[in-house]
């Protein structure tokens, strides 16, 4: 079954309620195994594929997640749009716990994670100036508003390596950069989705104020977990509305991100590289 819409569940969101005809499918990729089996079914009248980013039971640290396999698996399932849900810390007073932020910019502060499908004989450089699909972002903002959630469209998400939370010095430094939220997962997804020509947007659910507010206790797992259930319930309702409202046709530039991005002389591309990236680049190399 081909699924046009992919959903990634973050901390606290390990399953998707309300799927019609739900079934699981495990996928092997050239980059290893995804975090878990994909859950396929219909939501809001649309075929969707859902994946728990950390695996069911929350088995993977942010730095252990196989982001390449996750996104490649969505591509193999025919996904053309990808919506990610994640828990984040707020870096601004106005962004309160239980608020929803829809970031449109990202800063990569990770150090140890593969963030590209390319290399090993095949070179490509995609544009990431505007990393989020504007059409998908609008649809997410509309669905969030309809659900009645306090939300903020746009903002900067800084992605740190983790798994530790920030020091106070780091938290203050990120605030000085003007970031809005802090998390540990989304930046690899947005980069890989662009390389895979998949539209991407993120729904960031605020759980805490990180540790920059010296008048409060620093962020803890207990504080985050206390808000995850409420966030998960809200995310489920937003995703249901979003699935039903996304336009069928894609008119954004995400669908052709690789058209002018491949630099390697076609005659010099190793056969194994062509095969490894076939579902991403075949239409540009044939």
N, C-alpha and C positions, 0 to 999 in steps of 0.2 A: 504494500500500500504506500502510495506517495503522500507525504504530508506537506502542505504548503507553508504551515506555520509551526515554528519550533518554540518551545517554552523551556527555560532553564530555571529550576527552583534552587534557591540558595538556602542559607541556614534557616531551619524551621519549616521549609517547604519541600518535602520529600515525596509528595504525591500530588496528583491533580484530581480533585473531586469533580464529579459530574460528567465524566467522560462516557460517551455512548459507544458501545461495542469495544471496550478497552481490551487491549492485548499487549503483550510484551514482545520486544524484538531485540536480540543481542547482535551487535555488529562488530566485526573485526576490521581494523583499519591498518594502513601501512605505518601508522604512528603508534600502534598499540591499541589497548582496549579503552573504551570510554569509561566514565565513572560508574556506570550501571547500565542495566537494560533500559531501552527507550520504551516509554508507555505510549502506545498509539491509540487513537480513537477520534471521536467527533466532539467538538465543543463549539457552541454557538453556531452550529451548522457548518463548521469548517473542519477539515481533517488536520489534526495536530499531532506533534510528537513532543513528549515531555521527558526531560532528563533531570534527575537530582544531581546537581553539580558535585556535591560532596559524597554521593552515594547514599542509598538508604541506610539509616543508622549513623549517618555522619562519620564516615570512615576515613576521609582524606583531608589532610591539612591543605590550606590554600596552595602551598608550594608543591604539594604532591599531586594535584589535579592534573590530569592529562588533557589540557585544553585543546591541543591539536586533534587528538582522537575524538573529543566531544564534538567539536565543530565539523570535522570531517564526516563524522557519523550523521550529523544533521544533513549535510550536503548529500550524502549517499541516499538519504531517505527522501530527497526531493525538496527539502526545506529551502524556501527563498526568503523568508523573513524570520528573524530570531528575536525574541523578547526575553530579557534576563531579569530575574528578581534577586535582589541581594540585600543583606543587612549592612548598614553603614553607621558611622559615627558622624555627628554634626560638628562642623567647624565654625558655625555662626549662631549667634543668639536667636535669630529669626527662624532657624530650622530646628524645630522642637521634636523630641521623641514622639514617635507615631506619625510624624509628617511623612509625606511621600515626595521624593526629589527625582526629577527626570533629567539627569545630567546630559549635557551636549558636548562637553569637553573632558579630556582625561589627561592626567600626568602619570607617567610610568616611573615609580620609585622602586620597582622590583629589581632583583639582581641575578637571579638564578634560574629563570624560566624561559624555555623556548617560546618565541612569540611570532614565528613565521613558519609557513609550510615550505618555503623555498630554501635553496642552497644545494650543495652536492651536485653541481653541474647545471643548475637552472636558476637564473637570477631574475628577480622581479622586484620593482619598487612601486607600491601603490600609494596613492595620495590618501593622507589621513588628516588633512586640514580640518575637515568637517566629518568627524568619525561616526556620528549618529545619522541614521536615515531621517531626513526631515519629515517625510510622510508618515513613517512609523512613529516618530516622536509626537506628531500632532494627534495621531490616533490614540496613543497612550495617554496623552494629556486630556483628551476628550473623555476617554473611558474613566479616568481617575476622577475627573470633575463630576461626571454623571453619578459616580458611586458616592459622591459627597465627601470625599477625603480632602483634608487640608493638603494641598500640593504646591509644588514650585517647579515650573517648567524652565529648564535650562540650569546650568551650573557646572562647576568643575569638580570632578571626582579624582582624588589622588589615590593611587593603588600602591600599597606598601607590601613588603615581602612577608611580614608576619613570621610565625604565627603569634608572636608576642604583640600586645598593643603598644602604642607609641610611648616613648618617654615624654615628660612634660616639655623638654627642650625641643624635641621633634615636633610635638603638637603645635607649639608656638611658632616654629619655623614654617610649618605648612600653613598656618593661619596668615603668616606674613606674605605668603605667596598668593593669597586671595582665594584659596580653594574653599569649596562649599561642604563637601563630604569626604570621608576617608573610609576606604575598604581594602580588601585583600584579593579581589578576584576579577573584576570586570575588564581590566585593561587588555589582558591577553585575548579575551573573547572578542572585543571590539576590533582588534588588529586582525585576528584570524578570520573573522566574519567578512571583513572588507576584502581580504585576499581570496576568500571563497565566493565573492560576489553575492553575499547574503546581506540583506538589510538588517540593521541591528539597532535596538534601543534598549535602555536599561531602566528598570523601575527600582529605585533605591529607597529602602524602608529604614527610616531613622530609628535607632534604638537607644542612643545615648549621646552625650556631649564629649566623647573622647576623654582627655584628661587636662585640657587647657583651662577649664573653669576651676580655679584654685579654691573657690569657696565650696565646691562639691567634692565628694569622694571620687577618685578616678574610676574610669570604666572597669567593670568586672564582668566575668562570665555570668554571674548571678543576675546582674542588671540586664544584660543582653537577653538571656533566656527568658526572663520575666516578661519581655515585650515581644518575643518571637511568635508566640501563639496568636496574639492580636494581629500582628503584622501578616502572618500567614493567611489568616482568615480574610483580611482585607485584600491581600494580593490575589487570592483565588477569585474574589468577586470582580476585581479590576480585569483580570485576565479573561474571564468569561465575557465581559462587555467588549473587551478589545478584540477577541477572536471573531465576534459577530460583526464588527464595524470596519475591519480593514478592507480597503478596496481590492478587487480581484487583480486588476492590471497594475504592473509596476511601471512607473514613469520616472523614477529617480535614476541617478547615475550609478547607484550601487551595483546594478545589474551588469554593468560593463566596466567595472573597476580595473580589470586586467587587460583591457583592450590595447592600451599603449604602455603597459607596465613591464612587459617581458623584454629584457635586454639581450639575453643570450642568443647568439647566432643559432638559428634553428638546426643547422648541420652539425653543431658541436654539442647538442644536448644529448647526454648519455641515455640509452634506451631505458635503463632502470629509473632515471629521473622522470622520463616521460610516463612510464607506467605508474610510478608512485603518485604522480599528480594528475593522472589522466582525467579524472572527473572535474578537476579545476581548470585545466588548460587545454584540453583536447580541441575545443573549437577554434583556438587561436594558433594551434600548431599543425592542424591537418591541412 
